[in-house]
């Protein structure tokens, strides 16, 4: 991106995830801003969730970390109350189609019990996980940039959808 911003960069990639109402059609979702899609989904169990970020960054030991950055306490509590999260990085970056029937490029099940040991004075804004493999954080046949990422709870409800881009 060009221009000045006060948001720090951390290297790697970022996906801004927007909670989705499973009943919204893809056409309605694409023709609306993320804010209006969220406000239209008031009867959804995820309607109280705000957008949040998912960062991917490489570590020195040739692995990739996934870091959720959540600014809203209610959204943090909703995500942290899940037993596990299923992250799917799809083969395509097309938000107008449902890709749940197509095998993803990458899929990880994150056990949230490893994140529940917070200190009493901890500000709940991040959840960090080591992924079992190193991701290609660029644009290539196996790269994640430009691809759709979907976060689901273990029961299958979609907690967020976004596109991976450079941070």
DSSP file (Angstrom, degrees, kcal/mol; ACC not computed):
  #  RESIDUE AA STRUCTURE BP1 BP2  ACC     N-H-->O    O-->H-N    N-H-->O    O-->H-N    TCO  KAPPA ALPHA  PHI   PSI    X-CA   Y-CA   Z-CA
    1    1 A X              0   0    0      0, 0.0     2,-0.3     0, 0.0   166,-0.0   0.000 360.0 360.0 360.0 151.0    0.0    0.0    0.0
    2    2 A X        +     0   0    0      2,-0.1     2,-0.1     0, 0.0     0, 0.0  -0.702 360.0  41.1-103.8 158.6    1.1    3.6   -0.6
    3    3 A X  S    S-     0   0    0     -2,-0.3     2,-0.3     2,-0.0     0, 0.0  -0.192  89.7 -53.4  99.1 170.2    0.8    6.5    1.7
    4    4 A X        +     0   0    0     -2,-0.1     2,-0.3     2,-0.0    -2,-0.1  -0.636  52.9 172.0 -87.1 142.3    1.2    7.1    5.4
    5    5 A X        -     0   0    0     -2,-0.3    -2,-0.0     2,-0.1     0, 0.0  -0.988  35.3-142.9-144.8 150.8   -0.6    5.0    8.0
    6    6 A X  S    S+     0   0    0     -2,-0.3     2,-0.5     2,-0.1    -1,-0.0   0.434  73.5 104.5 -92.9   0.5   -0.4    4.8   11.7
    7    7 A X  S    S-     0   0    0      1,-0.0    -2,-0.1     0, 0.0     2,-0.1  -0.710  73.9-127.0 -82.6 125.6   -0.9    1.0   11.6
    8    8 A X        -     0   0    0     -2,-0.5     2,-0.3     1,-0.1    -2,-0.1  -0.397  16.6-132.9 -70.6 148.2    2.4   -0.8   12.3
    9    9 A X        -     0   0    0      1,-0.1     3,-0.1    -2,-0.1    -1,-0.1  -0.786  18.3-174.0 -99.0 148.3    3.5   -3.4    9.8
   10   10 A X        -     0   0    0     -2,-0.3     3,-0.1     1,-0.3    -1,-0.1   0.262  40.7-114.7-122.2   8.1    4.7   -6.8   11.1
   11   11 A X  S    S+     0   0    0    156,-0.3    -1,-0.3     1,-0.2    45,-0.1  -0.134  80.3  62.0  75.4 175.3    5.9   -8.4    7.9
   12   12 A X  S    S-     0   0    0     43,-0.1   155,-2.0    -3,-0.1     2,-0.3  -0.407  94.8 -49.9  72.5-144.9    4.2  -11.5    6.5
   13   13 A X  E     -AB  56 166A   0     43,-2.5    43,-1.9   153,-0.3     2,-0.3  -0.826  41.5-155.6-130.4 165.5    0.6  -11.4    5.5
   14   14 A X  E     -AB  55 165A   0    151,-2.9   151,-3.0    -2,-0.3     2,-0.4  -0.993   5.2-168.0-141.5 145.6   -2.7  -10.2    6.9
   15   15 A X  E     -AB  54 164A   0     39,-1.8    39,-2.4    -2,-0.3     2,-0.7  -0.984  16.5-146.4-130.9 124.1   -6.4  -11.1    6.3
   16   16 A X  E     -A   53   0A   0    147,-0.5     2,-0.4    -2,-0.4   147,-0.4  -0.822  24.0-150.3 -87.7 120.7   -9.1   -8.8    7.7
   17   17 A X  E     -A   52   0A   0     35,-3.5    35,-1.7    -2,-0.7     2,-0.5  -0.790  11.3-163.7-102.1 132.5  -11.9  -11.2    8.6
   18   18 A X  B     -E  161   0B   0    143,-2.1   143,-1.5    -2,-0.4    33,-0.1  -0.956  25.6-118.3-113.8 126.4  -15.5  -10.2    8.5
   19   19 A X        -     0   0    0     -2,-0.5     2,-0.4   141,-0.2   141,-0.1  -0.330  34.3-152.0 -59.5 144.0  -18.2  -12.3   10.3
   20   20 A X        -     0   0    0    138,-0.4     2,-0.6    18,-0.0    26,-0.2  -0.908  16.3-129.6-122.2 147.3  -20.7  -13.7    7.9
   21   21 A X    >   -     0   0    0     -2,-0.4     3,-2.0     1,-0.1   138,-0.0  -0.876  21.1-142.5 -90.5 121.1  -24.4  -14.7    8.2
   22   22 A X  T 3  S+     0   0    0     -2,-0.6    -1,-0.1     1,-0.3    19,-0.0   0.704  97.9  58.5 -58.8 -20.1  -24.6  -18.2    6.7
   23   23 A X  T 3  S+     0   0    0      2,-0.1    -1,-0.3    18,-0.0     2,-0.2   0.615  81.3 102.7 -87.8 -11.4  -28.0  -17.3    5.2
   24   24 A X  S <  S-     0   0    0     -3,-2.0     2,-0.1     1,-0.1    13,-0.0  -0.475  75.4-121.6 -71.3 140.7  -26.8  -14.3    3.2
   25   25 A X     >  -     0   0    0     -2,-0.2     4,-2.1     1,-0.1     5,-0.1  -0.466  17.3-119.6 -76.6 155.3  -26.4  -15.0   -0.5
   26   26 A X  H  > S+     0   0    0      1,-0.2     4,-2.4     2,-0.2     5,-0.2   0.880 114.2  54.7 -61.7 -38.4  -22.9  -14.5   -2.0
   27   27 A X  H  > S+     0   0    0      1,-0.2     4,-1.8     2,-0.2    -1,-0.2   0.920 108.8  47.1 -63.5 -43.3  -24.4  -11.8   -4.4
   28   28 A X  H  4 S+     0   0    0      1,-0.2     4,-0.5     2,-0.2    -1,-0.2   0.893 112.0  51.4 -64.8 -39.5  -25.8   -9.8   -1.5
   29   29 A X  H >< S+     0   0    0     -4,-2.1     3,-0.7     1,-0.2    -2,-0.2   0.901 111.7  46.1 -64.8 -41.3  -22.5  -10.1    0.4
   30   30 A X  H 3< S+     0   0    0     -4,-2.4    -1,-0.2     1,-0.2    -2,-0.2   0.801 110.5  52.2 -73.7 -28.8  -20.5   -8.8   -2.6
   31   31 A X  T 3< S+     0   0    0     -4,-1.8     2,-0.3    -5,-0.2    -1,-0.2   0.499 105.9  66.7 -86.3  -1.7  -22.8   -5.9   -3.4
   32   32 A X  S <  S-     0   0    0     -3,-0.7     2,-0.1    -4,-0.5     0, 0.0  -0.836  87.5-108.7-117.6 153.9  -22.7   -4.7    0.2
   33   33 A X     >  -     0   0    0     -2,-0.3     4,-2.2     1,-0.1     3,-0.3  -0.438  36.8-110.3 -71.4 155.9  -19.9   -3.2    2.3
   34   34 A X  H  > S+     0   0    0      1,-0.2     4,-2.2     2,-0.2     5,-0.2   0.866 119.0  55.4 -55.8 -36.0  -18.6   -5.4    5.1
   35   35 A X  H  > S+     0   0    0      1,-0.2     4,-2.2     2,-0.2    -1,-0.2   0.907 109.3  45.0 -65.3 -40.9  -20.2   -3.1    7.6
   36   36 A X  H  > S+     0   0    0     -3,-0.3     4,-1.7     2,-0.2    -1,-0.2   0.846 110.6  54.2 -73.7 -31.5  -23.7   -3.3    6.1
   37   37 A X  H  X S+     0   0    0     -4,-2.2     4,-0.6     2,-0.2    -2,-0.2   0.929 110.9  46.5 -63.8 -43.6  -23.4   -7.1    5.7
   38   38 A X  H >< S+     0   0    0     -4,-2.2     3,-1.0     1,-0.2    -2,-0.2   0.920 112.5  49.2 -65.0 -42.6  -22.6   -7.4    9.4
   39   39 A X  H 3< S+     0   0    0     -4,-2.2     3,-0.5     1,-0.2    -1,-0.2   0.787 107.8  55.3 -69.7 -24.9  -25.5   -5.0   10.4
   40   40 A X  H 3< S+     0   0    0     -4,-1.7     3,-0.3     1,-0.2    -1,-0.2   0.627  96.6  67.7 -79.0 -12.2  -27.9   -7.0    8.2
   41   41 A X    X<  +     0   0    0     -3,-1.0     3,-1.6    -4,-0.6    -1,-0.2  -0.196  57.0 136.8-102.1  43.0  -27.1  -10.3   10.0
   42   42 A X  T 3   +     0   0    0     -3,-0.5    -1,-0.2     1,-0.3     5,-0.1   0.724  69.2  53.5 -66.3 -21.6  -28.6   -9.4   13.3
   43   43 A X  T 3  S+     0   0    0     -3,-0.3    -1,-0.3     4,-0.1     2,-0.1   0.512  88.3 102.4 -90.8  -2.6  -30.3  -12.7   13.9
   44   44 A X  S X  S-     0   0    0     -3,-1.6     3,-1.4     1,-0.1     4,-0.2  -0.436  79.8-125.1 -77.6 152.8  -27.0  -14.7   13.3
   45   45 A X  T 3  S+     0   0    0      1,-0.3     3,-0.3     2,-0.1    -1,-0.1   0.703 114.9  49.5 -68.7 -18.3  -25.1  -16.1   16.2
   46   46 A X  T >  S+     0   0    0      1,-0.2     3,-1.6   -26,-0.2    -1,-0.3   0.269  78.3 104.8-100.2  10.5  -22.1  -14.2   14.9
   47   47 A X  T <  S+     0   0    0     -3,-1.4    -1,-0.2     1,-0.3    -2,-0.1   0.762  76.7  55.1 -66.3 -23.3  -23.9  -10.9   14.5
   48   48 A X  T 3  S+     0   0    0     -3,-0.3    -1,-0.3    -4,-0.2     2,-0.2   0.540  87.3 104.3 -86.2  -4.8  -22.3   -9.4   17.6
   49   49 A X    <   -     0   0    0     -3,-1.6     2,-0.2    25,-0.1   -30,-0.1  -0.524  58.5-150.6 -79.1 142.4  -18.8  -10.1   16.2
   50   50 A X        -     0   0    0     -2,-0.2   -33,-0.1     1,-0.1    -2,-0.0  -0.594  35.0 -81.9 -98.9 167.9  -16.7   -7.3   14.9
   51   51 A X        -     0   0    0     -2,-0.2    20,-0.4   -33,-0.1     2,-0.3  -0.334  52.6-179.5 -65.6 154.8  -14.0   -7.6   12.1
   52   52 A X  E     -A   17   0A   0    -35,-1.7   -35,-3.5    18,-0.1     2,-0.3  -0.938  21.8-110.5-150.8 168.2  -10.6   -8.8   13.3
   53   53 A X  E     -AC  16  69A   0     16,-2.5    16,-2.6    -2,-0.3     2,-0.5  -0.802  12.7-160.4-112.3 147.6   -7.3   -9.6   11.7
   54   54 A X  E     -AC  15  68A   0    -39,-2.4   -39,-1.8    -2,-0.3     2,-0.3  -0.981  15.4-166.8-124.4 116.7   -5.4  -12.8   11.1
   55   55 A X  E     -AC  14  67A   0     12,-3.1    12,-2.5    -2,-0.5     2,-0.4  -0.796   7.2-161.7-102.4 144.2   -1.6  -12.4   10.5
   56   56 A X  E     +AC  13  66A   0    -43,-1.9   -43,-2.5    -2,-0.3     2,-0.3  -0.997  19.3 166.4-120.1 130.6    0.7  -15.1    9.2
   57   57 A X  E     - C   0  65A   0      8,-1.9     8,-3.2    -2,-0.4     2,-0.2  -0.999  32.7-117.7-144.2 146.4    4.4  -14.7    9.7
   58   58 A X  E     - C   0  64A   0     -2,-0.3     6,-0.2     6,-0.2     2,-0.2  -0.492  25.9-146.4 -79.8 150.7    7.4  -17.0    9.4
   59   59 A X    >   -     0   0    0      4,-2.5     3,-1.2    -2,-0.2     4,-0.2  -0.646  28.7-105.0-109.9 170.4    9.5  -17.9   12.4
   60   60 A X  T 3  S+     0   0    0      1,-0.3    -2,-0.0    -2,-0.2    -1,-0.0   0.711 116.6  62.7 -69.2 -19.4   13.3  -18.6   12.6
   61   61 A X  T 3  S-     0   0    0      2,-0.1    -1,-0.3     1,-0.0     3,-0.1   0.025 121.2-101.4 -97.3  28.6   12.6  -22.3   13.0
   62   62 A X  S <  S+     0   0    0     -3,-1.2     2,-0.3     1,-0.2    72,-0.2   0.839  86.6 113.2  59.7  39.7   11.0  -22.6    9.5
   63   63 A X        -     0   0    0     -4,-0.2    -4,-2.5    70,-0.1     2,-0.4  -0.763  62.4-120.6-124.3 175.5    7.4  -22.6   10.7
   64   64 A X  E     -C   58   0A   0     69,-0.5    67,-2.9    67,-0.4     2,-0.4  -0.972  16.7-149.1-121.8 137.2    4.6  -20.2   10.4
   65   65 A X  E     -CD  57 130A   0     -8,-3.2    -8,-1.9    -2,-0.4     2,-0.5  -0.827   4.2-150.4-100.8 142.6    2.7  -18.5   13.2
   66   66 A X  E     -CD  56 129A   0     63,-3.0    63,-2.7    -2,-0.4     2,-0.5  -0.969  16.3-172.1-109.1 126.4   -1.0  -17.5   13.0
   67   67 A X  E     -CD  55 128A   0    -12,-2.5   -12,-3.1    -2,-0.5     2,-0.5  -0.969  11.4-156.5-125.6 117.2   -1.8  -14.5   15.1
   68   68 A X  E     -CD  54 127A   0     59,-3.2    59,-1.9    -2,-0.5     2,-0.6  -0.803   8.3-164.0 -87.0 127.3   -5.4  -13.3   15.6
   69   69 A X  E     +CD  53 126A   0    -16,-2.6   -16,-2.5    -2,-0.5     2,-0.5  -0.966  11.2 179.7-114.7 118.0   -5.5   -9.6   16.5
   70   70 A X        -     0   0    0     55,-3.3   -18,-0.1    -2,-0.6    -2,-0.0  -0.971  17.6-177.6-125.3 119.4   -8.9   -8.7   18.0
   71   71 A X        +     0   0    0     -2,-0.5     2,-0.5   -20,-0.4    -1,-0.1   0.710  66.6  76.6 -88.7 -21.6   -9.7   -5.1   19.1
   72   72 A X     >  -     0   0    0    -21,-0.2     4,-2.4     1,-0.1     5,-0.2  -0.812  68.2-150.4 -98.4 123.5  -13.2   -5.8   20.4
   73   73 A X  H  > S+     0   0    0     -2,-0.5     4,-2.6     1,-0.2     5,-0.2   0.873  97.5  52.9 -60.5 -40.0  -13.5   -7.6   23.8
   74   74 A X  H  > S+     0   0    0      2,-0.2     4,-2.0     1,-0.2    -1,-0.2   0.895 110.7  47.2 -64.3 -39.9  -16.8   -9.2   22.9
   75   75 A X  H  > S+     0   0    0      2,-0.2     4,-2.4     1,-0.2     5,-0.2   0.911 111.6  51.5 -66.6 -42.4  -15.4  -10.6   19.7
   76   76 A X  H  X S+     0   0    0     -4,-2.4     4,-2.9     1,-0.2    -2,-0.2   0.935 110.9  47.4 -58.4 -47.4  -12.3  -11.9   21.6
   77   77 A X  H  X S+     0   0    0     -4,-2.6     4,-1.3     1,-0.2    -1,-0.2   0.877 110.8  51.9 -64.0 -37.9  -14.5  -13.6   24.1
   78   78 A X  H  < S+     0   0    0     -4,-2.0     4,-0.3     2,-0.2    -1,-0.2   0.923 115.0  41.2 -65.2 -43.7  -16.6  -15.2   21.4
   79   79 A X  H >< S+     0   0    0     -4,-2.4     3,-1.3     1,-0.2    -2,-0.2   0.914 114.5  51.5 -69.0 -42.4  -13.6  -16.6   19.6
   80   80 A X  H 3< S+     0   0    0     -4,-2.9    -1,-0.2     1,-0.3    -2,-0.2   0.706  99.9  64.7 -70.2 -19.6  -11.8  -17.6   22.8
   81   81 A X  T 3< S+     0   0    0     -4,-1.3    -1,-0.3    -5,-0.2    -2,-0.2   0.623  83.2  97.3 -78.5 -11.6  -14.9  -19.5   24.0
   82   82 A X  S <  S-     0   0    0     -3,-1.3     3,-0.1    -4,-0.3    30,-0.1  -0.472  73.2-139.5 -74.2 147.7  -14.6  -22.0   21.1
   83   83 A X  S    S-     0   0    0      1,-0.3    29,-1.8    -2,-0.1    30,-0.6   0.887  82.8  -6.9 -71.3 -39.7  -12.8  -25.3   21.7
   84   84 A X  E     -F  111   0B   0     27,-0.2    70,-0.9    28,-0.2     2,-0.4  -0.981  62.1-137.4-152.6 159.6  -11.1  -25.1   18.4
   85   85 A X  E     -FG 110 153B   0     25,-2.1    25,-3.5    -2,-0.3     2,-0.6  -0.975  11.4-146.5-123.0 138.5  -11.0  -23.1   15.2
   86   86 A X  E     -FG 109 152B   0     66,-2.9    66,-2.4    -2,-0.4     2,-0.6  -0.920  14.4-164.4-104.3 116.3  -10.8  -24.5   11.7
   87   87 A X  E     -FG 108 151B   0     21,-3.2    21,-2.6    -2,-0.6     2,-0.5  -0.906   5.5-172.5-103.9 123.4   -8.7  -22.3    9.4
   88   88 A X  E     -FG 107 150B   0     62,-2.7    62,-2.7    -2,-0.6     2,-0.7  -0.968  12.0-163.7-115.0 125.7   -9.2  -22.9    5.7
   89   89 A X  E     -FG 106 149B   0     17,-2.8    17,-1.9    -2,-0.5    16,-1.8  -0.941  26.5-144.5-104.6 111.5   -7.0  -21.2    3.1
   90   90 A X        -     0   0    0     58,-2.9    14,-0.1    -2,-0.7    13,-0.1  -0.199  17.2-119.5 -76.4 165.0   -8.9  -21.8   -0.1
   91   91 A X  S    S+     0   0    0     12,-0.3     2,-0.3     8,-0.1    -1,-0.1   0.699  96.6  41.1 -73.4 -19.8   -7.4  -22.4   -3.6
   92   92 A X        -     0   0    0      2,-0.1    56,-2.5    56,-0.1    -2,-0.2  -0.801  69.3-137.7-128.3 166.4   -9.1  -19.3   -4.9
   93   93 A X        +     0   0    0     54,-0.3     2,-0.8    -2,-0.3    54,-0.1  -0.058  59.9 126.4-112.5  30.8   -9.8  -15.8   -3.8
   94   94 A X    >   -     0   0    0      1,-0.1     3,-0.9    54,-0.1    -2,-0.1  -0.807  34.6-176.6 -97.4 107.4  -13.4  -15.6   -5.0
   95   95 A X  T 3  S+     0   0    0     -2,-0.8    -1,-0.1     1,-0.2   -66,-0.1   0.547  74.5  74.9 -78.8  -5.8  -15.8  -14.5   -2.3
   96   96 A X  T 3  S+     0   0    0    -67,-0.1     2,-0.3   -66,-0.1    -1,-0.2   0.565  92.9  57.6 -84.9  -6.9  -18.8  -14.9   -4.6
   97   97 A X  S <  S-     0   0    0     -3,-0.9     2,-0.6   -71,-0.1    -3,-0.0  -0.899  83.3-118.9-122.7 153.3  -18.7  -18.7   -4.4
   98   98 A X        -     0   0    0     -2,-0.3     3,-0.3     1,-0.1    -3,-0.1  -0.796  27.1-178.8 -86.9 122.6  -18.9  -21.2   -1.6
   99   99 A X    >   +     0   0    0     -2,-0.6     3,-1.2     1,-0.2    -8,-0.1   0.226  50.9 106.5-107.6  14.4  -15.7  -23.2   -1.6
  100  100 A X  T 3  S+     0   0    0      1,-0.3    -1,-0.2   -10,-0.0     4,-0.1   0.738  79.7  53.6 -67.2 -20.7  -16.5  -25.5    1.3
  101  101 A X  T 3  S+     0   0    0     -3,-0.3     2,-0.4     2,-0.1    -1,-0.3   0.585  97.8  77.6 -88.6  -9.4  -17.1  -28.4   -1.1
  102  102 A X  S <  S-     0   0    0     -3,-1.2     2,-0.1     1,-0.0   -11,-0.1  -0.814  94.5-106.1 -99.8 138.4  -13.7  -28.0   -2.7
  103  103 A X        -     0   0    0     -2,-0.4   -12,-0.3     1,-0.1    -2,-0.1  -0.413  42.0-123.9 -61.7 133.4  -10.6  -29.2   -1.0
  104  104 A X        -     0   0    0    -14,-0.1   -14,-0.2     1,-0.1     3,-0.1  -0.273   9.2-122.1 -76.1 165.5   -8.7  -26.2    0.4
  105  105 A X  S    S+     0   0    0    -16,-1.8     2,-0.3     1,-0.3   -15,-0.2   0.906  99.2   3.7 -68.0 -43.8   -5.1  -25.4   -0.3
  106  106 A X  E     -F   89   0B   0    -17,-1.9   -17,-2.8     2,-0.0     2,-0.3  -0.986  66.8-174.8-140.2 148.4   -4.3  -25.5    3.4
  107  107 A X  E     -F   88   0B   0     -2,-0.3     2,-0.4   -19,-0.2   -19,-0.2  -0.968   4.6-179.3-147.7 132.2   -6.5  -26.4    6.4
  108  108 A X  E     -F   87   0B   0    -21,-2.6   -21,-3.2    -2,-0.3     2,-0.6  -0.990  19.4-149.7-133.4 138.7   -5.5  -26.2   10.1
  109  109 A X  E     -F   86   0B   0     -2,-0.4     2,-0.5   -23,-0.2   -23,-0.2  -0.945  20.9-156.6-105.6 115.9   -7.4  -27.1   13.3
  110  110 A X  E     -F   85   0B   0    -25,-3.5   -25,-2.1    -2,-0.6     2,-0.7  -0.827   9.0-141.3 -99.5 125.8   -6.3  -24.8   16.1
  111  111 A X  E >   -F   84   0B   0     -2,-0.5     3,-1.1   -27,-0.2   -27,-0.2  -0.758  10.3-164.5 -84.6 112.4   -6.7  -26.0   19.7
  112  112 A X  G >  S+     0   0    0    -29,-1.8     3,-1.8    -2,-0.7     4,-0.2   0.603  75.9  83.0 -77.1 -10.1   -7.7  -22.9   21.7
  113  113 A X  G >  S+     0   0    0    -30,-0.6     3,-1.1     1,-0.3    -1,-0.2   0.798  83.4  62.6 -63.1 -25.4   -7.0  -24.6   25.0
  114  114 A X  G <  S+     0   0    0     -3,-1.1    -1,-0.3     1,-0.2     3,-0.2   0.612 103.0  50.6 -73.2 -10.0   -3.3  -23.7   24.5
  115  115 A X  G <  S+     0   0    0     -3,-1.8    -1,-0.2     1,-0.1    -2,-0.2   0.328  85.8  86.8-106.3   5.9   -4.4  -20.0   24.5
  116  116 A X    <   +     0   0    0     -3,-1.1     2,-0.4    -4,-0.2    -1,-0.1   0.245  60.7  90.7 -95.5  13.9   -6.4  -20.1   27.8
  117  117 A X        +     0   0    0     -3,-0.2    -1,-0.2    -4,-0.0     2,-0.2  -0.337  57.0 156.5-103.3  51.0   -3.6  -19.4   30.2
  118  118 A X        -     0   0    0     -2,-0.4     2,-0.1    -3,-0.1     6,-0.0  -0.494  43.5-118.3 -80.1 144.6   -3.8  -15.6   30.3
  119  119 A X    >   -     0   0    0     -2,-0.2     3,-1.8     1,-0.1    -1,-0.1  -0.472  28.8-111.7 -74.6 153.1   -2.5  -13.6   33.2
  120  120 A X  T 3  S+     0   0    0      1,-0.3    -1,-0.1    -2,-0.1    -2,-0.1   0.816 117.9  47.3 -58.1 -32.0   -5.1  -11.5   35.0
  121  121 A X  T 3  S+     0   0    0      2,-0.1    -1,-0.3     0, 0.0     2,-0.2   0.383  85.5 122.6 -91.5   5.5   -3.6   -8.2   33.8
  122  122 A X    <   -     0   0    0     -3,-1.8     2,-0.7     1,-0.1    -4,-0.0  -0.458  61.8-133.5 -70.5 134.0   -3.4   -9.4   30.1
  123  123 A X        -     0   0    0     -2,-0.2     2,-1.9     1,-0.1     3,-0.4  -0.802  20.7-132.1 -84.8 118.1   -5.2   -7.3   27.5
  124  124 A X        +     0   0    0     -2,-0.7   -48,-0.1     1,-0.2   -47,-0.1  -0.491  69.2 114.6 -76.9  84.9   -7.1   -9.8   25.4
  125  125 A X        +     0   0    0     -2,-1.9   -55,-3.3     1,-0.2     2,-0.3   0.507  67.1  44.8-124.1 -11.8   -6.2   -8.5   21.9
  126  126 A X  E     -D   69   0A   0     -3,-0.4     2,-0.4   -57,-0.2    -1,-0.2  -0.979  46.2-172.4-138.1 148.1   -4.2  -11.4   20.5
  127  127 A X  E     -D   68   0A   0    -59,-1.9   -59,-3.2    -2,-0.3     2,-0.4  -0.984  20.2-163.9-133.4 127.3   -4.2  -15.2   20.2
  128  128 A X  E     +D   67   0A   0     -2,-0.4     2,-0.3   -61,-0.2   -61,-0.2  -0.918   9.5 177.5-121.3 138.2   -1.1  -16.8   18.7
  129  129 A X  E     -D   66   0A   0    -63,-2.7   -63,-3.0    -2,-0.4     2,-0.5  -0.995  27.6-129.3-139.8 142.1   -0.7  -20.3   17.3
  130  130 A X  E     -D   65   0A   0     -2,-0.3   -65,-0.2   -65,-0.2     2,-0.2  -0.802  28.6-139.4 -85.5 128.6    2.1  -22.3   15.7
  131  131 A X        -     0   0    0    -67,-2.9   -67,-0.4    -2,-0.5   -23,-0.0  -0.602  16.5-121.1 -85.1 152.1    1.0  -23.9   12.4
  132  132 A X  S    S+     0   0    0     -2,-0.2     2,-0.3   -69,-0.1    -1,-0.1   0.576  92.0  28.8 -72.7  -7.7    2.2  -27.4   11.7
  133  133 A X  S    S-     0   0    0    -69,-0.2   -69,-0.5     0, 0.0     2,-0.5  -0.964  87.0-100.2-146.3 162.7    3.8  -26.4    8.5
  134  134 A X        -     0   0    0     -2,-0.3     2,-0.2   -72,-0.2   -71,-0.1  -0.737  37.5-145.8 -86.9 129.5    5.5  -23.4    6.9
  135  135 A X        -     0   0    0     -2,-0.5     2,-0.8   -78,-0.1     8,-0.1  -0.623  18.5-116.4 -90.4 152.2    3.3  -21.5    4.5
  136  136 A X  B     -i  143   0C   0      6,-0.6     8,-2.0    -2,-0.2     9,-0.3  -0.822  28.2-163.8 -83.0 109.8    4.5  -19.7    1.4
  137  137 A X        +     0   0    0     -2,-0.8     2,-0.2     6,-0.2    -1,-0.1   0.021  60.6  67.7 -89.8  28.7    3.6  -16.1    2.3
  138  138 A X  S    S-     0   0    0      7,-0.1     7,-1.8    28,-0.0     2,-0.7  -0.450  96.5 -73.1-125.2-160.5    3.9  -14.8   -1.2
  139  139 A X  S    S+     0   0    0     -2,-0.2     2,-0.3     5,-0.1    -2,-0.1  -0.922  77.8 103.8-105.1 113.3    2.2  -15.1   -4.6
  140  140 A X  S    S-     0   0    0     -2,-0.7     3,-0.2     5,-0.2    -4,-0.0  -0.931  87.5 -68.9-167.4-175.0    2.8  -18.4   -6.2
  141  141 A X  S    S+     0   0    0     -2,-0.3    -1,-0.0     1,-0.2    -2,-0.0   0.853 138.4  24.4 -59.4 -34.4    1.1  -21.8   -7.0
  142  142 A X  S    S+     0   0    0     -3,-0.0    -6,-0.6    -7,-0.0    -1,-0.2   0.358  99.2 119.2-109.8   1.6    1.2  -22.6   -3.2
  143  143 A X  B     -i  136   0C   0     -3,-0.2    -6,-0.2     1,-0.1    -4,-0.1  -0.311  57.1-144.7 -71.7 154.0    1.3  -18.9   -1.9
  144  144 A X    >   +     0   0    0     -8,-2.0     3,-1.9    -6,-0.1    20,-0.4   0.635  62.3 111.3 -95.0 -16.0   -1.4  -17.6    0.3
  145  145 A X  T 3  S+     0   0    0     -7,-1.8    20,-0.2    -9,-0.3    -5,-0.2  -0.399  86.1  16.5 -65.4 131.2   -1.6  -14.0   -0.9
  146  146 A X  T 3  S+     0   0    0     18,-3.3     2,-0.3     1,-0.3    -1,-0.3   0.412 100.6 119.5  89.2  -0.6   -4.8  -13.3   -2.8
  147  147 A X    <   -     0   0    0     -3,-1.9    17,-2.6    17,-0.1    -1,-0.3  -0.677  68.2-107.8-100.4 153.0   -6.6  -16.4   -1.5
  148  148 A X  E     - H   0 163B   0    -56,-2.5   -58,-2.9    -2,-0.3     2,-0.4  -0.558  29.2-160.3 -74.8 137.4   -9.7  -16.6    0.6
  149  149 A X  E     -GH  89 162B   0     13,-2.8    13,-2.0    -2,-0.3     2,-0.4  -0.983   5.4-167.6-119.2 134.4   -9.3  -17.6    4.3
  150  150 A X  E     -GH  88 161B   0    -62,-2.7   -62,-2.7    -2,-0.4     2,-0.5  -0.979   6.1-160.6-123.9 131.5  -12.3  -18.9    6.2
  151  151 A X  E     +GH  87 160B   0      9,-2.8     8,-3.3    -2,-0.4     9,-1.4  -0.959  17.9 174.9-113.0 125.3  -12.4  -19.3   10.0
  152  152 A X  E     -GH  86 158B   0    -66,-2.4   -66,-2.9    -2,-0.5     6,-0.2  -0.908  29.7-121.0-125.4 152.8  -15.0  -21.7   11.4
  153  153 A X  E >   -G   85   0B   0      4,-2.3     3,-2.3    -2,-0.3   -68,-0.2  -0.464  44.9 -95.6 -81.7 168.8  -15.8  -23.0   14.9
  154  154 A X  T 3  S+     0   0    0    -70,-0.9   -69,-0.1     1,-0.3    -1,-0.1   0.762 125.2  58.4 -61.2 -25.6  -15.7  -26.7   15.4
  155  155 A X  T 3  S-     0   0    0      2,-0.1    -1,-0.3     1,-0.0    -3,-0.0   0.551 122.0-104.8 -80.6  -6.6  -19.5  -27.0   14.8
  156  156 A X  S <  S+     0   0    0     -3,-2.3     2,-0.2     1,-0.3    -2,-0.1   0.320  70.5 143.1 106.0  -8.6  -19.0  -25.4   11.3
  157  157 A X        -     0   0    0      1,-0.1    -4,-2.3    -5,-0.1     2,-0.4  -0.462  54.6-118.4 -68.1 134.8  -20.4  -21.9   11.9
  158  158 A X  E     + H   0 152B   0     -6,-0.2  -138,-0.4    -2,-0.2    -6,-0.3  -0.615  31.9 178.7 -77.1 124.6  -18.4  -19.3    9.9
  159  159 A X  E     -     0   0B   0     -8,-3.3     2,-0.3    -2,-0.4    -7,-0.2   0.569  65.8  -9.5-100.8 -14.4  -16.7  -16.8   12.2
  160  160 A X  E     - H   0 151B   0     -9,-1.4    -9,-2.8  -141,-0.1     2,-0.4  -0.857  50.4-162.7 179.0 146.3  -14.9  -14.8    9.5
  161  161 A X  E     +EH  18 150B   0   -143,-1.5  -143,-2.1    -2,-0.3     2,-0.3  -0.998  27.3 139.3-136.0 138.4  -14.0  -14.6    5.9
  162  162 A X  E     - H   0 149B   0    -13,-2.0   -13,-2.8    -2,-0.4     2,-0.4  -0.938  45.7 -99.8-160.6-177.8  -11.4  -12.5    4.2
  163  163 A X  E     - H   0 148B   0   -147,-0.4  -147,-0.5    -2,-0.3     2,-0.3  -0.951  35.4-121.2-116.8 136.1   -8.7  -12.4    1.6
  164  164 A X  E     +B   15   0A   0    -17,-2.6   -18,-3.3    -2,-0.4     2,-0.3  -0.585  41.4 162.4 -78.2 133.7   -5.0  -12.7    2.4
  165  165 A X  E     -B   14   0A   0   -151,-3.0  -151,-2.9    -2,-0.3     2,-0.1  -0.852  43.8 -73.6-139.2 176.2   -2.8   -9.8    1.5
  166  166 A X  E      B   13   0A   0     -2,-0.3  -153,-0.3  -153,-0.2  -154,-0.1  -0.472 360.0 360.0 -73.3 145.3    0.6   -8.4    2.3
  167  167 A X              0   0    0   -155,-2.0  -156,-0.3    -2,-0.1  -157,-0.2   0.405 360.0 360.0 -95.8 360.0    1.0   -6.7    5.7
